[in-house]
Amino acid sequence: MPAVRAHKRNAQGGVNFARNVFLGMILASLLIAVIKWKELIIPGNFDLQAPGDMLRWLEQEGNHSELTVPAASDIRIRGTADAATRAASETIVIPTTVAPSGANADLATSAPVSVKILETTQSPSSILATTQGLQALGTQEDRQEKEFETPYALQSKGVAGPTEVWNVGNANGKGEKACYFAVLADSRCTKDYFSYVTRGDKNCGCKGGAGELSVRGDDGADIYIIHALDQGVESIQSENPLSHEPESIQEDSILQSPEFVQGERKSLQPPTSQVAAPSNTTIKQLLGCTNCCNDGKVNGPCFDVEACAVNAPMGGKYGFIYAQVGRPGWPWLTFIDSLRAQGLALAAETGGTFDIVVLMPAEDIASLSCRQRVMVKQYGIRLIKVPWTIPPNSWYPKAYWWPGKKDGWCGPQDLMRLHALGLDEYDSVVFYDQDIEFQGDMRPVLRCAAKGYFIGASGGVGEPFNVGFFAVRPDRRLLKAAEFFGGNVTFTVERGWGNCGHAPAGDKFVGAECGQGFFHTLMYKPKCKPVKQALAAAGALDAEGNLLVKAVMIDRCIWNYQQDGDCGGNRRFNCSVIRVHHKPTSKPQDSRTCGKFRFHKGGWSGPPLEHPFPMPGPLASDASGNTLCQPQCVSIGQNCICSKPPPRHIKNVTVQGEIVRCQDKTFSNSGDRFSVKVSSKSKLTITRLDAHDCWCDDIDVECCIAPHSKQ
């Protein structure tokens, strides 16, 4: 059933002016139009003192341009009510029209809406309008707009004082919602009341002095009260919707995973009992940022991932995903112990299993050093060979990069992680950059994602999406959609990927031409025509034409901290509330920036780390299951006496213990190639293969070595 929209007044157009006059007349007279109409039931409190109040509400809730009003939906409205409130039985008809345009022409309609007031009260309410049970009507972007409701409410006409602050942020002319977020970000504002000149020059102002509110009379301006920051009013609630020991390095191909099976994933089980949504989530405590999430169009409050994780299915298989492009250095996967600890805790909580996965091109897997290969075995890492690092036939900046070039463009390292979208043998996966440290419980992210979400966070320098973290219930159709999209669009500085724009950023942002722009466009702009076409071609839309997973954003200050200082001056924030720390990786340069655990000294910067994350124990046995051995890197060293008589290309090395097995080849940083043979129980013979000559690089080999057997 299509949606109908109530459009705001536009004083610049005669047609719009006439339409609005007509709307006011109908609202005032409460006439029922003798044409086809949809009924919208609104139980709750509403001030119908004047038709303008209804129209003003429509303007506000429509993000200053339009409001999606789903038919037969269940919407609760709370606002102020007074003696002029209408009788509960009255019905208002709102004629509305939507002109067909663009990709959504098939969704357009023209019909009035009947608004029936079922319940009224004389008592004022302190909670802004909220919605319940919105159904699939109108565009996806319109529906997402409703998710970004805000904890403020219209107080009265006038200007908030005693100290008036004007021209706050960049919000003039953008409506009260933009003004609200600008006020939260401005240190001059006390963040309890703000003013917006609704019927004038559209200026955004705030109360700038401490103490009681004083009101200066001005019929052109409105005063709004901000509840959540200071008054303890309940904020708007978001939707509640093992380790192993491989014998050898696993090298899986992403093309070899089993076919997707439509329907519920068999490894997940219903929760053992229903648990009420937690009352102390970080969102409800207002511990993080105030305006750092977005829906692909506008900034707004963040999704409550902890509430979402309540009553998530038990069991399941989860993936913690890293990516590696190019030969890795050492140390490698620096924070893997903190990641593994999260996996162990998740497995214990759910009764499920987890894998640590590294996505890599085949040539980079082959280049892993001895220490890295030992690490893969010790941590049970699953290596997955990926067939591409940028989607086939995808755009790339030909002026300064070309396939195979090792630097110059961030595309390969960013876009290769798209493969995580297709790992649907897992019930949910979470991707993290290698410099991320886990400082608290991140399990809600994976548990919520398993319920059908794509979860992201914005970046610390103004980018609407940070590609260093995301979680998703994977589906290979999402990966196929990424391939279709990448192969059929280009990127421009002015309009981004596929001409879909950079919103909510005003223009090109950091990483827009790489993964940050690509992911944000694909997952948060599903109604942009080329995205919609790619999703449809891949079968990644549901029966109502919506993305298979719901894209949401969570608070980066809590779940992906990126050198945010004190997170916009939020006095409730401190380093101890961080669950996942991304940046800085070095020692913080000021006392209000949170660092990695090794830089913690207590106080505001957080508690010092008292208990190290557990490391995996030694591997147990060889292929026969008899001889115990421990993977080790045996140092071969140099053979750099190049003046000695031949043979100069062979070296023998004796080890402590008995060699159970060794890798049969290795190479140096200079590219020299060597064979490795076990010549006796405790001796290795290394032979240079590319030249019968010496070598001057230190080399090592991976062996599994057992203690000397007793005679």
C-alpha positions as CSV (number, residue, x, y, z in Angstrom):
1,M,0.0,0.0,0.0
2,P,1.6,3.3,-1.0
3,A,2.4,6.1,1.4
4,V,1.1,9.6,1.2
5,R,3.1,12.6,2.1
6,A,2.3,16.0,3.7
7,H,4.4,18.7,2.1
8,K,5.5,21.8,3.9
9,R,4.5,25.3,3.0
10,N,6.6,27.2,0.5
11,A,6.0,30.9,0.5
12,Q,7.8,31.3,-2.8
13,G,5.3,29.4,-4.9
14,G,1.8,30.5,-5.6
15,V,0.5,27.0,-6.1
16,N,2.0,25.9,-2.8
17,F,0.6,28.9,-1.0
18,A,-2.9,28.2,-2.3
19,R,-2.5,24.6,-1.3
20,N,-1.6,25.5,2.2
21,V,-4.4,28.0,2.6
22,F,-6.7,25.1,1.5
23,L,-5.1,22.9,4.0
24,G,-5.7,25.4,6.8
25,M,-9.3,25.8,5.8
26,I,-9.9,22.1,5.9
27,L,-8.2,21.6,9.2
28,A,-10.1,24.5,10.8
29,S,-13.5,23.3,9.6
30,L,-12.8,19.6,10.3
31,L,-14.6,18.6,7.1
32,I,-14.3,15.1,5.7
33,A,-13.4,15.2,2.0
34,V,-15.8,13.3,-0.3
35,I,-12.9,11.5,-2.1
36,K,-10.9,8.4,-1.5
37,W,-8.9,8.7,1.7
38,K,-6.6,6.7,4.0
39,E,-7.1,6.7,7.8
40,L,-4.2,7.3,10.2
41,I,-5.0,6.4,13.8
42,I,-3.3,8.7,16.3
43,P,-3.9,7.7,19.9
44,G,-2.2,10.1,22.4
45,N,-2.0,13.8,23.2
46,F,-2.2,16.5,20.6
47,D,-2.7,20.2,20.7
48,L,-5.3,21.1,18.0
49,Q,-5.6,24.7,19.2
50,A,-5.0,26.0,15.7
51,P,-4.6,24.5,12.2
52,G,-1.1,26.0,12.2
53,D,-0.1,23.7,15.0
54,M,-0.9,20.6,13.0
55,L,0.9,22.1,10.0
56,R,3.9,23.0,12.1
57,W,4.1,19.5,13.4
58,L,4.0,18.1,9.8
59,E,6.8,20.4,8.9
60,Q,9.0,19.4,11.8
61,E,8.4,15.7,11.5
62,G,9.0,15.8,7.8
63,N,12.6,17.1,8.1
64,H,11.4,20.4,6.8
65,S,10.5,19.1,3.4
66,E,8.0,16.2,3.7
67,L,6.5,13.6,6.0
68,T,5.8,10.0,5.2
69,V,2.4,9.2,6.7
70,P,1.8,5.5,6.4
71,A,-1.8,4.4,6.1
72,A,-3.4,2.3,8.8
73,S,-0.3,2.7,10.9
74,D,-0.2,2.9,14.7
75,I,1.4,6.2,15.7
76,R,1.4,7.7,19.2
77,I,1.7,11.5,19.3
78,R,2.6,13.3,22.5
79,G,2.9,17.1,22.7
80,T,1.4,19.9,24.8
81,A,-2.3,19.9,25.4
82,D,-4.5,22.6,26.9
83,A,-8.1,23.6,27.4
84,A,-8.5,24.1,23.7
85,T,-7.7,20.5,22.9
86,R,-10.4,19.1,20.6
87,A,-12.9,16.4,21.6
88,A,-11.6,12.8,21.3
89,S,-14.1,11.8,18.6
90,E,-13.1,14.5,16.1
91,T,-11.6,13.6,12.8
92,I,-9.4,15.8,10.5
93,V,-8.8,15.3,6.8
94,I,-5.5,16.4,5.4
95,P,-5.4,16.5,1.6
96,T,-1.9,15.6,0.4
97,T,-0.2,15.1,-3.0
98,V,3.0,13.6,-4.1
99,A,4.3,14.3,-7.5
100,P,6.0,11.3,-9.3
101,S,9.7,11.8,-9.7
102,G,12.8,9.8,-10.3
103,A,13.3,6.2,-9.3
104,N,10.4,6.4,-6.9
105,A,7.7,7.4,-9.4
106,D,6.0,4.1,-8.9
107,L,5.6,4.8,-5.2
108,A,3.9,8.2,-5.7
109,T,0.2,8.8,-4.9
110,S,-2.3,11.5,-4.3
111,A,-4.8,11.1,-1.5
112,P,-5.9,13.0,1.6
113,V,-5.3,11.5,5.0
114,S,-7.9,11.3,7.8
115,V,-6.4,11.9,11.2
116,K,-8.7,10.7,14.0
117,I,-7.9,11.9,17.5
118,L,-8.8,8.9,19.7
119,E,-7.5,10.3,23.0
120,T,-6.6,13.7,24.5
121,T,-5.6,15.0,27.8
122,Q,-5.2,18.3,29.6
123,S,-1.8,17.3,31.0
124,P,1.3,18.4,29.2
125,S,3.7,15.6,28.0
126,S,7.4,15.9,28.0
127,I,8.2,13.3,25.3
128,L,8.4,14.1,21.6
129,A,6.3,12.3,19.1
130,T,7.3,8.7,18.7
131,T,6.2,6.1,16.2
132,Q,5.3,2.4,16.6
133,G,4.8,-0.3,14.0
134,L,5.6,1.7,10.9
135,Q,4.9,-0.6,7.9
136,A,6.4,-0.8,4.5
137,L,4.9,2.3,2.9
138,G,6.8,5.0,1.0
139,T,10.4,4.9,0.2
140,Q,13.1,3.3,2.4
141,E,14.7,6.7,2.9
142,D,11.4,8.2,4.1
143,R,11.0,5.3,6.6
144,Q,14.5,5.7,7.8
145,E,13.8,9.4,8.4
146,K,11.3,8.4,11.1
147,E,14.1,6.5,13.0
148,F,15.9,9.8,13.7
149,E,13.5,11.2,16.3
150,T,15.0,13.5,18.9
151,P,14.6,14.0,22.7
152,Y,13.2,17.6,22.6
153,A,9.8,19.0,22.5
154,L,8.1,22.3,21.7
155,Q,7.8,24.4,24.9
156,S,6.1,27.7,23.8
157,K,6.4,30.6,21.5
158,G,9.1,33.1,22.2
159,V,12.9,33.2,22.6
160,A,14.9,31.4,25.3
161,G,17.0,33.5,27.7
162,P,18.2,35.2,29.8
163,T,21.3,35.1,27.6
164,E,20.5,34.7,23.9
165,V,23.0,33.0,21.6
166,W,22.2,33.2,17.9
167,N,23.6,31.8,14.6
168,V,24.4,28.5,16.3
169,G,26.4,26.1,14.1
170,N,25.4,26.1,10.5
171,A,21.8,25.5,11.2
172,N,20.1,28.7,10.1
173,G,17.4,27.9,7.6
174,K,17.6,24.2,8.2
175,G,14.8,23.6,10.7
176,E,14.5,22.9,14.3
177,K,16.0,19.4,14.1
178,A,19.3,20.8,12.6
179,C,19.2,23.5,15.2
180,Y,18.9,21.0,18.0
181,F,22.0,19.1,16.9
182,A,23.9,22.3,16.4
183,V,23.1,23.4,19.9
184,L,24.4,20.2,21.3
185,A,27.7,20.8,19.6
186,D,28.1,24.4,20.7
187,S,29.9,25.0,24.0
188,R,28.1,28.4,24.4
189,C,24.8,26.7,24.8
190,T,23.6,25.3,28.2
191,K,21.8,22.5,26.3
192,D,18.5,22.8,28.2
193,Y,16.5,25.1,25.8
194,F,16.9,26.3,22.3
195,S,15.1,28.7,20.0
196,Y,14.2,28.5,16.3
197,V,12.6,31.4,14.4
198,T,10.1,29.2,12.6
199,R,8.0,32.1,11.3
200,G,10.8,34.5,10.5
201,D,14.4,34.4,9.3
202,K,14.9,30.8,10.4
203,N,17.7,31.6,12.8
204,C,18.9,29.0,15.3
205,G,19.6,30.1,18.8
206,C,20.0,28.8,22.3
207,K,19.8,29.7,26.0
208,G,23.4,30.7,26.8
209,G,23.3,31.5,30.5
210,A,22.9,29.4,33.6
211,G,19.8,29.6,35.8
212,E,16.1,29.6,35.2
213,L,14.6,30.0,31.8
214,S,13.3,33.5,30.9
215,V,11.2,34.0,27.9
216,R,11.3,37.0,25.5
217,G,8.0,37.4,23.7
218,D,8.3,36.8,19.9
219,D,5.4,35.2,18.0
220,G,7.8,34.3,15.1
221,A,10.0,32.1,17.3
222,D,9.5,28.8,19.1
223,I,11.3,27.6,22.3
224,Y,12.1,23.9,22.6
225,I,13.0,22.0,25.7
226,I,15.9,19.5,25.6
227,H,15.0,16.7,28.0
228,A,17.6,14.0,27.9
229,L,20.8,15.9,28.7
230,D,19.9,17.3,32.1
231,Q,16.5,16.3,33.3
232,G,16.7,12.6,33.4
233,V,13.7,12.1,31.1
234,E,13.6,8.7,29.5
235,S,15.1,9.0,26.0
236,I,13.5,7.6,22.9
237,Q,14.1,3.8,22.8
238,S,15.6,2.2,19.8
239,E,14.1,-0.9,18.2
240,N,14.4,-4.1,20.2
241,P,14.3,-6.3,17.6
242,L,36.4,-22.1,19.8
243,S,39.1,-22.1,19.8
244,H,40.6,-24.8,17.6
245,E,44.0,-26.2,16.8
246,P,44.6,-26.8,13.1
247,E,47.3,-29.1,12.0
248,S,48.3,-26.8,9.2
249,I,47.4,-23.4,8.0
250,Q,43.9,-23.2,6.6
251,E,43.7,-21.6,3.2
252,D,40.1,-21.4,2.2
253,S,38.8,-19.8,-1.0
254,I,35.9,-17.5,-0.6
255,L,34.5,-19.2,-3.7
256,Q,34.3,-22.6,-2.0
257,S,31.9,-21.8,0.8
258,P,28.6,-23.7,0.7
259,E,25.6,-22.4,-1.3
260,F,23.3,-20.1,0.5
261,V,20.2,-21.7,1.9
262,Q,17.1,-19.5,1.9
263,G,15.4,-19.1,5.3
264,E,16.5,-19.3,8.9
265,R,20.1,-20.2,9.6
266,K,20.1,-23.7,11.2
267,S,22.8,-23.0,13.7
268,L,20.9,-20.4,15.7
269,Q,18.4,-21.5,18.4
270,P,15.7,-19.4,20.0
271,P,16.7,-17.7,23.3
272,T,16.2,-19.9,26.3
273,S,14.1,-17.2,28.0
274,Q,12.8,-13.7,27.2
275,V,14.8,-11.0,28.9
276,A,13.5,-7.4,29.3
277,A,15.4,-4.7,27.4
278,P,18.2,-3.3,29.6
279,S,17.5,0.0,31.3
280,N,21.1,1.1,31.5
281,T,22.4,0.9,28.0
282,T,25.1,3.4,27.0
283,I,22.5,5.1,24.7
284,K,20.1,5.5,27.6
285,Q,22.8,6.8,29.9
286,L,23.9,9.3,27.2
287,L,27.5,8.3,27.6
288,G,28.8,8.9,24.1
289,C,28.3,11.3,21.2
290,T,25.3,13.4,20.5
291,N,25.2,13.7,16.7
292,C,27.5,11.1,15.2
293,C,25.2,8.7,13.5
294,N,23.3,9.0,10.2
295,D,20.9,7.2,7.9
296,G,22.6,8.1,4.6
297,K,20.8,11.5,4.5
298,V,20.9,13.3,7.8
299,N,22.7,13.0,11.1
300,G,20.8,11.9,14.2
301,P,20.7,9.8,17.3
302,C,22.4,6.4,17.3
303,F,20.9,2.9,17.3
304,D,20.8,1.1,20.7
305,V,22.7,-2.0,19.9
306,E,22.6,-3.3,23.4
307,A,18.8,-3.3,23.5
308,C,18.8,-5.0,20.1
309,A,21.0,-7.8,21.4
310,V,18.5,-8.7,24.1
311,N,16.8,-12.0,23.3
312,A,19.1,-12.7,20.3
313,P,19.2,-16.3,19.3
314,M,21.5,-18.7,21.1
315,G,24.1,-20.9,19.5
316,G,25.4,-19.8,16.2
317,K,28.7,-19.4,14.4
318,Y,30.4,-16.0,14.5
319,G,33.3,-14.6,12.6
320,F,35.9,-11.9,13.6
321,I,37.3,-10.6,10.4
322,Y,40.6,-9.0,9.6
323,A,42.0,-8.1,6.1
324,Q,45.5,-8.0,4.9
325,V,46.7,-6.6,1.5
326,G,50.4,-6.9,0.8
327,R,53.1,-8.8,2.7
328,P,52.5,-8.1,6.4
329,G,55.2,-6.8,8.7
330,W,56.0,-7.7,12.3
331,P,54.5,-7.4,14.8
332,W,51.2,-8.5,13.1
333,L,47.6,-8.5,14.4
334,T,48.8,-6.6,17.4
335,F,45.5,-6.8,19.4
336,I,44.5,-10.3,18.5
337,D,44.6,-11.4,22.2
338,S,41.9,-8.8,23.1
339,L,39.9,-10.0,20.0
340,R,40.2,-13.6,20.9
341,A,39.0,-12.9,24.5
342,Q,35.8,-11.4,23.0
343,G,35.3,-14.6,20.9
344,L,35.8,-16.8,23.9
345,A,33.3,-14.8,25.9
346,L,30.8,-14.8,23.1
347,A,31.1,-18.6,22.7
348,A,30.6,-19.1,26.5
349,E,27.5,-16.8,26.5
350,T,25.7,-18.3,23.5
351,G,27.0,-21.9,23.4
352,G,28.1,-21.1,19.8
353,T,31.5,-21.1,18.1
354,F,33.7,-18.5,16.5
355,D,36.5,-18.1,14.0
356,I,39.2,-15.5,13.7
357,V,39.4,-14.9,9.9
358,V,41.9,-13.0,7.8
359,L,41.0,-12.2,4.2
360,M,44.1,-12.1,2.0
361,P,45.0,-12.4,-1.7
362,A,46.7,-15.7,-2.5
363,E,50.1,-14.2,-3.2
364,D,50.1,-12.5,0.2
365,I,49.3,-15.7,2.0
366,A,52.3,-17.3,0.2
367,S,54.5,-14.5,1.5
368,L,53.7,-15.0,5.2
369,S,56.9,-15.2,7.3
370,C,57.7,-18.0,9.7
371,R,56.5,-16.0,12.7
372,Q,53.3,-15.2,11.0
373,R,52.6,-18.8,10.0
374,V,53.3,-19.9,13.6
375,M,50.8,-17.2,14.8
376,V,48.2,-18.5,12.3
377,K,48.5,-22.0,13.9
378,Q,48.6,-20.8,17.5
379,Y,45.5,-18.7,17.2
380,G,43.6,-21.1,14.9
381,I,43.3,-18.3,12.3
382,R,41.3,-19.1,9.2
383,L,43.0,-17.6,6.1
384,I,40.6,-17.0,3.2
385,K,42.0,-16.4,-0.2
386,V,40.0,-13.7,-2.0
387,P,39.7,-13.5,-5.8
388,W,39.9,-9.7,-6.0
389,T,40.8,-6.6,-4.0
390,I,38.5,-4.3,-5.9
391,P,35.3,-5.4,-7.5
392,P,35.7,-6.7,-11.1
393,N,35.5,-3.9,-13.7
394,S,35.3,-1.3,-10.9
395,W,36.3,2.3,-11.3
396,Y,39.7,3.3,-10.1
397,P,41.7,6.6,-10.3
398,K,43.7,6.0,-13.5
399,A,45.6,9.2,-13.1
400,Y,47.7,7.9,-10.2
401,W,46.9,4.2,-9.7
402,W,46.6,1.0,-11.7
403,P,45.9,-2.6,-10.8
404,G,49.0,-4.1,-9.2
405,K,50.3,-0.8,-7.9
406,K,51.2,-1.2,-4.2
407,D,50.4,2.4,-3.1
408,G,48.7,5.6,-4.2
409,W,45.0,4.7,-3.6
410,C,43.2,3.2,-0.6
411,G,40.8,1.2,-2.7
412,P,42.3,-2.3,-2.6
413,Q,42.8,-2.3,1.2
414,D,39.3,-1.0,1.8
415,L,37.3,-2.7,-0.9
416,M,38.7,-6.2,-0.3
417,R,36.8,-6.3,3.0
418,L,33.6,-6.3,1.0
419,H,34.1,-10.1,0.9
420,A,33.0,-10.2,4.5
421,L,29.5,-9.5,3.3
422,G,29.3,-12.9,1.6
423,L,30.6,-15.2,4.4
424,D,27.1,-16.5,5.0
425,E,28.3,-19.7,6.7
426,Y,28.4,-17.4,9.7
427,D,25.4,-16.1,11.5
428,S,27.1,-12.8,11.9
429,V,30.5,-11.4,11.2
430,V,32.3,-8.2,12.5
431,F,35.2,-6.6,10.6
432,Y,37.9,-4.7,12.5
433,D,41.0,-2.8,11.4
434,Q,44.2,-4.3,12.8
435,D,44.8,-1.4,15.1
436,I,41.6,-1.8,17.0
437,E,41.9,-2.8,20.7
438,F,38.9,-4.2,22.7
439,Q,38.5,-2.4,26.0
440,G,35.1,-3.7,27.0
441,D,32.3,-6.0,26.0
442,M,31.5,-5.8,22.3
443,R,29.4,-9.0,22.2
444,P,26.1,-7.0,21.6
445,V,27.4,-6.0,18.2
446,L,27.6,-9.6,16.8
447,R,24.4,-10.7,18.6
448,C,22.4,-7.8,17.2
449,A,23.8,-8.2,13.7
450,A,22.7,-11.9,13.7
451,K,19.1,-10.6,13.9
452,G,19.4,-9.1,10.4
453,Y,21.4,-5.8,10.6
454,F,24.3,-4.1,9.0
455,I,25.9,-2.1,11.8
456,G,28.4,0.7,11.2
457,A,29.8,3.9,12.8
458,S,30.9,7.2,11.5
459,G,34.5,8.5,11.4
460,G,36.4,10.8,13.6
461,V,37.2,13.5,11.0
462,G,33.8,14.1,9.6
463,E,33.3,11.0,7.4
464,P,29.8,9.6,7.6
465,F,31.1,6.0,7.7
466,N,34.4,4.5,9.0
467,V,35.4,1.5,7.1
468,G,37.5,0.2,10.0
469,F,34.5,-1.4,11.6
470,F,31.2,-3.0,10.5
471,A,29.1,-5.9,11.5
472,V,26.5,-7.8,9.4
473,R,24.4,-10.9,9.0
474,P,26.3,-12.0,5.9
475,D,24.6,-13.0,2.7
476,R,26.4,-13.6,-0.6
477,R,23.8,-11.7,-2.4
478,L,25.1,-8.6,-0.7
479,L,28.6,-9.4,-2.0
480,K,27.1,-9.9,-5.5
481,A,25.3,-6.6,-5.3
482,A,28.7,-4.9,-4.4
483,E,30.2,-6.4,-7.5
484,F,27.3,-5.3,-9.7
485,F,27.5,-1.8,-8.2
486,G,31.2,-1.4,-8.5
487,G,31.3,-2.7,-12.0
488,N,28.6,-0.2,-13.3
489,V,29.3,3.1,-11.6
490,T,32.1,5.7,-11.4
491,F,33.2,8.0,-8.7
492,T,33.3,11.8,-8.9
493,V,34.5,14.3,-6.4
494,E,31.3,16.3,-6.8
495,R,28.7,13.5,-6.6
496,G,30.5,10.4,-5.1
497,W,29.8,6.8,-6.1
498,G,27.1,6.3,-8.7
499,N,26.1,10.0,-8.5
500,C,24.5,9.2,-5.1
501,G,26.0,12.1,-3.3
502,H,28.1,12.5,-0.1
503,A,25.2,13.2,2.3
504,P,25.1,13.9,5.1
505,A,28.6,15.3,4.5
506,G,28.4,18.5,2.6
507,D,31.0,17.5,0.1
508,K,33.8,14.9,-0.5
509,F,35.0,13.4,2.8
510,V,38.1,11.4,3.8
511,G,38.1,8.1,2.0
512,A,35.0,8.9,-0.1
513,E,36.8,7.6,-3.2
514,C,37.7,4.4,-1.4
515,G,35.8,2.0,0.9
516,Q,34.3,4.6,3.2
517,G,32.3,6.2,0.4
518,F,31.6,2.9,-1.3
519,F,30.3,1.1,1.8
520,H,28.2,4.1,2.9
521,T,26.6,4.4,-0.5
522,L,25.9,0.7,-0.9
523,M,24.4,0.1,2.5
524,Y,22.9,3.4,3.5
525,K,21.6,4.8,0.2
526,P,19.6,1.8,-1.1
527,K,17.1,3.9,-2.9
528,C,19.7,5.7,-5.0
529,K,18.9,4.4,-8.5
530,P,22.2,2.6,-9.3
531,V,22.3,1.0,-5.8
532,K,18.8,-0.1,-6.1
533,Q,19.5,-1.6,-9.5
534,A,22.5,-3.5,-8.2
535,L,20.6,-4.8,-5.2
536,A,17.8,-5.9,-7.4
537,A,20.1,-7.6,-9.9
538,A,21.7,-9.6,-7.1
539,G,18.4,-10.6,-5.5
540,A,19.3,-8.6,-2.4
541,L,15.9,-7.0,-1.9
542,D,13.0,-8.5,0.0
543,A,9.4,-8.8,-1.2
544,E,8.7,-5.1,-0.4
545,G,11.8,-3.9,-2.2
546,N,13.9,-3.2,0.9
547,L,17.5,-4.2,1.6
548,L,17.8,-7.7,3.0
549,V,19.5,-6.3,6.1
550,K,18.6,-3.1,8.0
551,A,21.5,-0.6,8.0
552,V,21.9,1.2,11.3
553,M,24.7,3.2,13.0
554,I,26.0,3.0,16.6
555,D,27.9,5.5,18.7
556,R,31.5,5.7,17.6
557,C,32.6,7.1,21.0
558,I,31.6,3.8,22.6
559,W,32.0,1.2,19.8
560,N,34.7,2.6,17.5
561,Y,36.6,5.4,19.4
562,Q,38.7,7.5,17.0
563,Q,40.6,10.2,18.9
564,D,37.3,11.9,19.7
565,G,38.7,13.7,22.8
566,D,35.9,13.9,25.3
567,C,33.3,13.2,22.5
568,G,32.0,16.7,21.8
569,G,32.2,17.9,25.4
570,N,29.8,15.3,26.8
571,R,30.5,15.6,30.5
572,R,29.2,12.0,31.1
573,F,31.8,10.5,28.8
574,N,35.1,9.2,30.0
575,C,37.6,6.6,28.7
576,S,36.3,3.8,30.9
577,V,33.0,3.6,28.9
578,I,34.8,2.7,25.6
579,R,34.2,-0.8,24.4
580,V,36.3,-0.7,21.2
581,H,39.3,1.7,20.8
582,H,40.5,2.5,17.3
583,K,42.7,5.6,17.5
584,P,45.1,7.0,18.5
585,T,47.6,4.1,18.4
586,S,50.4,6.2,19.9
587,K,50.4,8.0,23.3
588,P,47.6,10.6,23.5
589,Q,48.8,14.1,23.1
590,D,46.4,15.7,25.6
591,S,44.8,14.6,28.9
592,R,41.3,14.5,27.4
593,T,42.0,11.9,24.7
594,C,41.7,8.2,25.4
595,G,44.6,5.9,24.5
596,K,45.3,2.2,24.3
597,F,45.4,0.2,27.5
598,R,49.2,0.4,27.7
599,F,48.9,4.2,28.1
600,H,46.2,4.1,30.8
601,K,47.2,5.4,34.2
602,G,43.8,5.6,35.9
603,G,41.8,8.7,36.4
604,W,39.9,10.3,33.5
605,S,41.9,8.3,30.9
606,G,40.5,5.0,32.3
607,P,41.7,2.3,34.6
608,P,45.1,0.7,34.0
609,L,45.0,-2.8,32.5
610,E,45.4,-5.3,35.4
611,H,44.8,-8.6,33.7
612,P,46.3,-9.3,30.3
613,F,44.1,-11.0,27.7
614,P,44.7,-14.7,27.6
615,M,46.9,-16.1,24.9
616,P,46.3,-19.6,23.4
617,G,48.2,-22.5,24.9
618,P,50.8,-24.6,22.9
619,L,49.6,-26.8,20.1
620,A,49.3,-30.4,21.2
621,S,50.4,-33.0,18.7
622,D,51.6,-33.9,15.2
623,A,49.6,-35.5,12.5
624,S,49.7,-38.9,14.1
625,G,48.5,-37.6,17.5
626,N,51.5,-39.1,19.3
627,T,54.5,-36.8,19.5
628,L,53.9,-33.5,21.3
629,C,55.6,-30.6,19.6
630,Q,55.5,-26.8,19.7
631,P,55.6,-24.6,16.6
632,Q,58.7,-22.5,16.6
633,C,60.7,-20.2,14.3
634,V,64.1,-21.6,13.9
635,S,66.7,-18.9,13.1
636,I,68.8,-19.8,10.1
637,G,70.6,-16.4,10.0
638,Q,73.0,-15.3,7.3
639,N,75.6,-17.1,5.3
640,C,77.4,-14.0,4.3
641,I,81.1,-15.1,4.1
642,C,81.0,-14.7,0.4
643,S,84.8,-15.2,-0.1
644,K,85.0,-18.7,1.2
645,P,85.3,-21.6,-1.2
646,P,82.1,-23.2,-2.6
647,P,79.6,-24.4,-1.7
648,R,78.5,-21.1,-0.3
649,H,74.8,-21.7,-0.8
650,I,74.3,-24.4,1.8
651,K,74.0,-24.1,5.6
652,N,73.4,-26.7,8.4
653,V,71.6,-25.7,11.6
654,T,71.2,-27.7,14.8
655,V,68.2,-27.1,17.0
656,Q,67.4,-27.9,20.7
657,G,65.0,-30.8,20.7
658,E,63.7,-33.2,18.1
659,I,62.3,-31.9,14.8
660,V,58.8,-33.4,14.1
661,R,58.3,-31.4,10.9
662,C,59.4,-28.2,9.2
663,Q,58.3,-26.1,6.3
664,D,60.1,-27.2,3.1
665,K,60.9,-23.8,1.7
666,T,61.5,-20.2,2.7
667,F,62.8,-16.9,1.3
668,S,64.6,-13.8,2.3
669,N,63.5,-10.2,2.3
670,S,65.7,-9.7,-0.8
671,G,63.7,-12.5,-2.6
672,D,66.3,-15.2,-2.3
673,R,64.7,-18.7,-2.3
674,F,65.7,-21.6,-0.2
675,S,64.8,-25.3,0.3
676,V,64.6,-26.7,3.9
677,K,65.3,-30.4,4.7
678,V,65.3,-32.3,8.0
679,S,68.7,-34.0,7.7
680,S,68.5,-35.6,11.2
681,K,66.4,-35.5,14.4
682,S,67.9,-32.2,15.4
683,K,69.5,-30.8,12.2
684,L,68.2,-28.8,9.2
685,T,69.9,-28.3,5.9
686,I,69.1,-25.1,4.1
687,T,70.0,-24.7,0.4
688,R,69.8,-21.5,-1.7
689,L,67.9,-22.3,-4.9
690,D,68.0,-19.2,-7.0
691,A,71.9,-19.0,-7.0
692,H,74.8,-21.1,-5.8
693,D,76.0,-18.2,-3.7
694,C,76.0,-16.7,-0.2
695,W,73.2,-14.6,1.3
696,C,73.3,-11.7,3.8
697,D,69.7,-11.5,5.0
698,D,68.6,-13.2,8.2
699,I,66.1,-15.9,7.4
700,D,64.1,-18.3,9.6
701,V,61.9,-21.3,9.1
702,E,58.8,-22.7,10.9
703,C,59.3,-26.1,12.6
704,C,57.4,-28.1,15.1
705,I,59.9,-29.2,17.8
706,A,59.4,-31.7,20.6
707,P,61.6,-32.2,23.6
708,H,64.4,-34.8,23.2
709,S,62.9,-38.3,23.7
710,K,64.1,-40.2,26.8
711,Q,66.6,-43.0,26.0
